[in-house]
Amino acid sequence: MTALVLVVACTILVSMQCSLYEAVLYSTRRTELEAAVKSDKHPRQAKTLIKMKQTIAGPLASILILNTVANTAGATLAGSLAAGVLGPHWVVSFSVCLTLGILVLSEILPKTVGAVHWRRLWPYIVTPLQAMNMLLFPLVWLSLSFTRWFTGKQKGAVVTEEEILAMVRLGARHGEISDMEGRMVENIIGLENKSARDIMTPRTVMFTLDISLSVAKAYEMAHDKGFNRIPVYSGTVENIQGYVLTNELSGRRAWEHPEESIKSIVKKVSFVPESANCLALLNQFLRRREPLAMVVDEYGGIAGLLTLEDLIETIIGEEIVDETDRVVDLQEQARSRVKAFARKKDHSKT
């Protein structure tokens, strides 16, 4: 009787461990392990587990081989012992009870625990998995050689944008990150799908200055507009020469030489196509330390103005407004003007 109890207990315990390791191995996130490597919390185990997850077929084969051997050998030996201890009439009942015990205690329970509590358990499965890989290496090698015929060469895991977004939304839903943090991550990923045309200030609402204006006249026209940088043109708006800083129009030099042309303080500006994606433009602005760029259409005409602030607003999902801003959303103002013009045109026809 003692031998029967020991065999059943060992079978269930070994199978339970295998199921627990499998669940934790699958559930542990790569991001959690990367964070652990950079911290003082189990960095060695984290590095090892990262390698295991990169070639997950190896440790998984070890787990499944040991689990299969334990269940098969344990059930066979336990059935033989049960026939001698309980009698042949009780073997069927014993087999049913053993199967249910293995199902509940060695499959459902440990896999549920592993899937739920993987954050606490992953550091403790590394050493046992390493030992299993070493002990069962010949069998693991044979099984991997066989399965490679069907699966091909194993590739490292690739995280897609959709998976990142799903993790961000899940984290925001459960309070791990704030709603604003989640929104910013989504907007950053979506930058590549937005073009300059989508977020620029349209030409119809651009405030510009003629390069022939004096500093005093330009300041008079611009000081109450609420813009920090103003495009400068020569002749027509199609011929943009650069931009001026509003504070330079009111600086010491401006007071000392009020009749001087603003040409002397015009700064160079870049021109970008309206089809350029916003992620590339953000990289360009940061790399070149440019605060703005003029957006041109497919015919080379000026379509609008794009600033670093526009890109930041796209990332945070809100307009950046200070006390000098007279209009919060210039794009909305441009759309309103177009609608008003269309209504006026329709009214004139009737």
VMD Tcl script that draws the C-alpha trace (Angstrom):
set ca {
  {0.00 0.00 0.00}
  {2.85 2.36 0.86}
  {4.49 1.74 -2.51}
  {1.21 2.52 -4.29}
  {0.77 5.81 -2.43}
  {4.37 6.82 -3.17}
  {4.05 6.03 -6.88}
  {0.79 7.99 -7.19}
  {2.21 10.93 -5.23}
  {5.43 11.03 -7.28}
  {3.50 10.79 -10.55}
  {1.20 13.67 -9.63}
  {4.02 15.84 -8.21}
  {6.31 15.42 -11.23}
  {3.46 16.05 -13.65}
  {2.35 19.04 -11.57}
  {5.81 20.58 -11.75}
  {6.02 20.06 -15.50}
  {2.65 21.74 -16.05}
  {3.60 24.62 -13.76}
  {6.91 25.19 -15.56}
  {5.19 25.08 -18.94}
  {2.57 27.67 -17.94}
  {5.14 30.02 -16.41}
  {7.48 29.64 -19.40}
  {4.72 30.59 -21.82}
  {3.22 33.36 -19.65}
  {6.38 35.26 -18.70}
  {6.71 38.35 -20.85}
  {9.91 39.31 -22.59}
  {9.49 42.92 -21.43}
  {9.39 41.79 -17.79}
  {12.60 39.82 -18.25}
  {14.36 42.70 -20.02}
  {13.46 44.97 -17.11}
  {14.78 42.40 -14.63}
  {18.11 42.19 -16.51}
  {18.60 45.94 -16.06}
  {17.68 45.82 -12.36}
  {19.15 43.98 -9.39}
  {16.20 41.59 -9.23}
  {17.24 38.15 -10.54}
  {19.27 39.43 -13.55}
  {21.06 36.10 -14.11}
  {17.84 34.09 -14.16}
  {16.25 36.68 -16.44}
  {19.07 36.41 -19.01}
  {18.83 32.61 -18.97}
  {15.06 32.62 -19.35}
  {15.27 35.07 -22.24}
  {17.55 32.62 -24.07}
  {15.13 29.78 -23.30}
  {12.19 31.73 -24.70}
  {14.19 32.55 -27.84}
  {14.63 28.81 -28.44}
  {11.52 27.67 -26.62}
  {11.33 24.33 -28.42}
  {14.22 22.98 -26.31}
  {12.88 23.60 -22.79}
  {9.36 22.78 -23.97}
  {10.54 19.41 -25.26}
  {12.21 18.69 -21.89}
  {9.01 19.48 -20.04}
  {6.79 17.40 -22.31}
  {9.18 14.42 -22.35}
  {9.43 14.31 -18.55}
  {5.69 14.82 -18.16}
  {4.88 12.04 -20.63}
  {7.35 9.62 -19.03}
  {6.05 10.40 -15.53}
  {2.40 9.96 -16.49}
  {2.93 6.83 -18.58}
  {5.34 5.04 -16.25}
  {3.54 6.22 -13.13}
  {0.11 5.15 -14.35}
  {1.41 1.75 -15.51}
  {3.24 1.04 -12.26}
  {0.38 2.36 -10.12}
  {-2.13 0.18 -12.00}
  {0.04 -2.90 -11.45}
  {0.39 -2.15 -7.74}
  {-3.32 -1.37 -7.39}
  {-4.22 -4.79 -8.83}
  {-2.14 -6.46 -6.14}
  {-3.23 -4.24 -3.24}
  {-6.90 -3.57 -4.04}
  {-7.70 -6.55 -6.22}
  {-8.45 -6.79 -9.94}
  {-12.07 -5.66 -9.47}
  {-10.92 -2.19 -8.28}
  {-8.39 -1.51 -11.05}
  {-10.90 0.28 -13.32}
  {-12.17 2.50 -10.49}
  {-8.59 3.23 -9.43}
  {-7.62 4.17 -13.00}
  {-10.56 6.57 -13.29}
  {-9.67 8.24 -9.97}
  {-5.99 8.47 -10.94}
  {-6.89 10.03 -14.29}
  {-9.13 12.62 -12.61}
  {-6.44 13.32 -10.02}
  {-3.80 13.88 -12.71}
  {-6.21 16.05 -14.73}
  {-7.10 18.33 -11.81}
  {-3.92 18.32 -9.69}
  {-1.33 17.97 -12.46}
  {-2.89 19.90 -15.33}
  {-5.68 22.36 -14.50}
  {-4.45 23.59 -11.10}
  {-0.72 24.13 -11.83}
  {-1.32 25.66 -15.25}
  {-3.83 28.09 -13.77}
  {-1.43 29.00 -10.96}
  {1.44 29.45 -13.42}
  {-0.59 31.63 -15.78}
  {-1.83 33.85 -12.93}
  {1.27 34.10 -10.73}
  {4.06 33.96 -13.34}
  {5.56 37.24 -12.11}
  {6.45 35.66 -8.76}
  {7.33 32.22 -10.08}
  {9.56 32.77 -13.13}
  {12.87 33.20 -11.21}
  {12.38 29.78 -9.59}
  {11.82 27.70 -12.72}
  {15.15 28.56 -14.40}
  {17.44 26.18 -12.48}
  {15.04 23.18 -12.67}
  {14.60 23.75 -16.41}
  {18.36 23.87 -16.92}
  {18.73 20.58 -15.02}
  {15.96 18.98 -17.09}
  {17.60 20.13 -20.33}
  {20.92 18.58 -19.29}
  {19.47 15.27 -18.06}
  {17.18 14.78 -21.04}
  {19.52 16.24 -23.68}
  {19.70 13.08 -25.88}
  {15.92 12.73 -26.02}
  {15.46 16.48 -26.52}
  {17.97 16.48 -29.38}
  {16.18 13.57 -31.08}
  {12.76 15.20 -30.72}
  {13.99 18.57 -32.01}
  {15.71 16.93 -34.96}
  {12.46 15.20 -35.84}
  {10.21 18.25 -35.42}
  {12.59 20.44 -37.42}
  {11.54 18.54 -40.53}
  {8.05 19.99 -40.06}
  {8.71 23.41 -38.53}
  {11.92 24.45 -40.27}
  {14.54 26.62 -38.62}
  {13.28 28.25 -35.46}
  {13.11 32.04 -35.54}
  {13.23 34.50 -32.67}
  {9.97 35.98 -31.48}
  {8.90 39.20 -33.20}
  {6.64 41.70 -31.47}
  {4.25 43.46 -33.85}
  {2.75 46.94 -33.52}
  {-0.66 45.36 -32.94}
  {0.70 43.37 -29.99}
  {2.31 46.47 -28.48}
  {-0.93 48.42 -28.83}
  {-2.89 45.54 -27.28}
  {-0.49 45.48 -24.30}
  {-0.76 49.25 -23.90}
  {-4.57 49.16 -23.93}
  {-4.57 46.28 -21.47}
  {-2.17 48.14 -19.18}
  {-4.31 51.28 -19.31}
  {-7.47 49.27 -18.62}
  {-5.95 47.70 -15.51}
  {-4.32 50.90 -14.25}
  {-0.70 49.87 -14.90}
  {-0.25 52.99 -17.04}
  {-2.31 56.17 -17.23}
  {-4.75 56.87 -20.05}
  {-2.53 59.70 -21.29}
  {0.54 57.45 -21.37}
  {-1.39 54.86 -23.35}
  {-2.70 57.48 -25.75}
  {0.81 58.86 -26.30}
  {2.22 55.41 -27.12}
  {-0.60 54.83 -29.63}
  {-0.04 58.25 -31.20}
  {3.73 57.71 -31.48}
  {3.19 54.40 -33.26}
  {0.62 56.08 -35.51}
  {2.97 58.92 -36.48}
  {4.32 56.94 -39.43}
  {0.81 56.69 -40.86}
  {0.22 60.46 -40.73}
  {1.54 62.90 -43.32}
  {2.52 66.54 -43.07}
  {-0.75 67.38 -44.83}
  {-2.73 65.87 -41.94}
  {-1.35 68.08 -39.17}
  {0.07 71.22 -40.85}
  {-1.30 74.73 -40.43}
  {-2.98 75.37 -43.82}
  {-1.78 78.24 -45.96}
  {-5.20 79.90 -45.77}
  {-4.70 80.72 -42.07}
  {-0.93 81.31 -42.12}
  {0.22 84.69 -40.87}
  {3.19 85.91 -42.92}
  {5.34 89.02 -43.26}
  {6.78 90.68 -46.37}
  {10.57 90.74 -46.33}
  {10.53 94.40 -47.38}
  {8.90 95.47 -44.11}
  {10.88 97.39 -41.54}
  {11.44 95.88 -38.12}
  {9.13 98.45 -36.52}
  {6.31 97.83 -39.03}
  {6.68 94.06 -38.75}
  {6.51 94.28 -34.96}
  {3.41 96.46 -35.19}
  {1.71 93.83 -37.37}
  {2.87 90.74 -35.45}
  {3.16 91.57 -31.75}
  {-0.46 90.75 -30.88}
  {-0.86 87.67 -33.12}
  {0.50 85.19 -30.57}
  {3.06 83.52 -32.87}
  {6.65 82.85 -31.85}
  {7.91 82.31 -35.41}
  {6.50 83.93 -38.53}
  {7.21 82.95 -42.17}
  {8.65 85.69 -44.36}
  {7.95 85.98 -48.10}
  {9.23 88.05 -51.00}
  {6.63 89.27 -53.47}
  {4.06 86.52 -52.88}
  {3.47 83.85 -50.26}
  {4.66 81.30 -52.82}
  {8.18 82.72 -52.42}
  {8.98 81.99 -48.78}
  {12.43 83.25 -47.77}
  {12.55 81.99 -44.20}
  {11.10 83.01 -40.86}
  {11.64 85.56 -38.09}
  {11.42 85.21 -34.33}
  {8.82 87.50 -32.82}
  {11.03 88.32 -29.86}
  {13.74 89.57 -32.25}
  {11.25 92.07 -33.65}
  {10.98 93.60 -30.19}
  {14.57 93.08 -29.02}
  {17.37 95.57 -28.43}
  {18.41 95.56 -32.07}
  {14.86 96.35 -33.15}
  {14.69 99.39 -30.88}
  {18.09 100.63 -32.02}
  {17.35 100.15 -35.74}
  {13.54 100.29 -36.13}
  {13.68 101.19 -39.84}
  {16.02 98.34 -40.73}
  {14.52 95.68 -43.01}
  {13.60 92.39 -41.39}
  {15.74 90.72 -44.05}
  {18.70 91.00 -41.69}
  {17.04 88.77 -39.06}
  {15.40 86.22 -41.35}
  {16.41 82.63 -40.59}
  {16.55 79.79 -43.10}
  {13.66 77.38 -43.33}
  {13.36 73.86 -44.77}
  {10.77 72.75 -47.31}
  {9.12 69.34 -47.04}
  {6.56 67.59 -49.28}
  {3.04 67.35 -47.89}
  {3.21 63.56 -48.33}
  {6.17 63.20 -45.91}
  {5.29 61.00 -42.92}
  {5.34 62.62 -39.51}
  {7.76 60.17 -37.91}
  {10.44 61.03 -40.47}
  {9.73 64.73 -39.99}
  {10.06 64.43 -36.22}
  {13.45 62.76 -36.67}
  {14.47 65.52 -39.10}
  {13.41 68.31 -36.74}
  {15.27 66.77 -33.81}
  {18.39 65.89 -35.80}
  {18.70 69.29 -37.47}
  {17.26 71.21 -34.51}
  {14.66 72.82 -36.74}
  {11.56 74.36 -35.14}
  {9.47 74.46 -38.32}
  {9.31 73.69 -42.03}
  {7.24 74.91 -44.96}
  {5.04 72.27 -46.56}
  {4.83 72.22 -50.36}
  {2.28 70.47 -52.55}
  {2.94 68.25 -55.57}
  {3.28 71.31 -57.83}
  {5.84 73.03 -55.59}
  {3.40 75.58 -54.19}
  {3.17 76.45 -50.50}
  {0.53 74.25 -48.87}
  {1.08 75.20 -45.26}
  {3.37 75.36 -42.26}
  {4.47 72.53 -39.97}
  {6.11 73.10 -36.58}
  {7.72 70.87 -33.99}
  {4.86 71.89 -31.72}
  {2.37 70.40 -34.22}
  {4.19 67.06 -34.01}
  {4.28 67.14 -30.20}
  {0.56 67.95 -30.11}
  {-0.07 64.95 -32.35}
  {1.83 62.72 -29.91}
  {0.10 63.93 -26.73}
  {-3.27 64.17 -28.47}
  {-4.03 67.69 -27.24}
  {-3.47 71.25 -28.37}
  {-0.65 73.07 -26.56}
  {-2.14 76.44 -25.64}
  {-0.65 79.36 -23.74}
  {-1.89 82.84 -22.89}
  {-0.67 84.25 -26.23}
  {-2.68 81.86 -28.42}
  {-5.66 83.61 -29.92}
  {-6.77 80.59 -31.96}
  {-6.48 77.13 -30.43}
  {-6.79 75.03 -33.60}
  {-5.70 76.68 -36.85}
  {-6.64 73.62 -38.90}
  {-10.21 73.85 -37.62}
  {-10.21 77.57 -38.38}
  {-9.11 76.83 -41.96}
  {-11.90 74.26 -42.38}
  {-14.43 76.77 -41.03}
  {-13.26 79.39 -43.52}
  {-13.61 76.95 -46.41}
  {-17.14 76.02 -45.31}
  {-18.10 79.68 -44.89}
  {-16.72 80.51 -48.34}
  {-18.65 77.59 -49.87}
  {-21.90 78.73 -48.22}
  {-21.32 82.29 -49.42}
  {-20.66 81.05 -52.95}
  {-23.81 78.90 -52.97}
  {-25.85 81.83 -51.63}
  {-24.59 84.14 -54.39}
  {-25.75 81.67 -57.05}
  {-29.33 81.56 -55.76}
}
mol new
graphics top color blue
foreach p $ca { graphics top sphere $p radius 0.5 }
foreach p [lrange $ca 0 end-1] q [lrange $ca 1 end] { graphics top cylinder $p $q radius 0.2 }
display resetview
